[in-house]
Amino acid sequence: MSSPREQIEADLKEAMKAREKERTETLRMLLAEIKNREIQDGEPVDEKAFTALIKKAVKQRKEAAEQFHNGGRTELAEKEERELVLLEPYLPQQVDEATLRAAVQAVIEEKGLSGPSGMGQVMQAVMAQFGGGADGKLVNQIARELLG
């Protein structure tokens, strides 16, 4: 199994050979972020750090697309959305809402939590359980609803 960096480098070569300009630019940007993280940390990017980098890049694209839509710049919003589509395959498989809801409910019952004061414990336990496969925003929403 190849490392995330090796996978992106292989995909970048493939995109360059196919002359896919936007895909090439997006993968180069991602590779640059990985290299910067490796320089910063002084060691190769592990799976957890790679997932964090991808999530950050995806979040940036979503927010930028939203801002461009609000500003009436649809061509720039569409570019951000296309980049988002190129980055999403590198994210871990996301857990569905029903599974997250069951996990949140189990943590609440197991620890006997209620009210907003239990939010931190629920978030910590559920995010640790699913790692990069859980959408933190969705977990937060479900936890607020169930802690009520």
LINLIN-V690754 format. One record per backbone hydrogen bond with DSSP energy under -1.0 kcal/mol. CO is the residue of the C=O (numbers start at 1). NH is the residue of the N-H. If there is no record, write none. Layout:
{{CO;NH} {CO;NH}}
This chain:
{{3;7} {4;8} {5;9} {6;10} {7;11} {8;12} {9;13} {10;14} {11;15} {12;16} {13;17} {14;18} {15;20} {16;19} {19;21} {20;24} {21;25} {22;26} {23;27} {24;28} {25;29} {26;30} {27;31} {28;32} {29;33} {30;34} {31;35} {32;36} {33;37} {34;38} {35;39} {36;40} {37;41} {38;42} {46;50} {47;51} {48;52} {49;53} {50;54} {51;55} {52;56} {53;57} {54;58} {55;59} {56;60} {57;61} {58;62} {59;63} {60;64} {61;65} {62;66} {63;67} {64;68} {65;69} {66;70} {67;71} {68;73} {69;72} {73;77} {74;78} {75;79} {76;80} {77;81} {78;82} {79;83} {80;84} {81;85} {82;86} {83;87} {84;88} {87;90} {88;91} {96;100} {97;101} {98;102} {99;103} {100;104} {101;105} {102;106} {103;107} {104;108} {105;109} {106;110} {107;111} {108;113} {115;118} {116;119} {118;122} {119;123} {120;124} {121;125} {122;126} {123;127} {124;128} {125;129} {126;130} {127;131} {130;133} {131;134} {133;95} {135;139} {136;140} {137;141} {138;142} {139;143} {140;144} {141;145} {142;146} {143;147} {144;148} {147;115}}
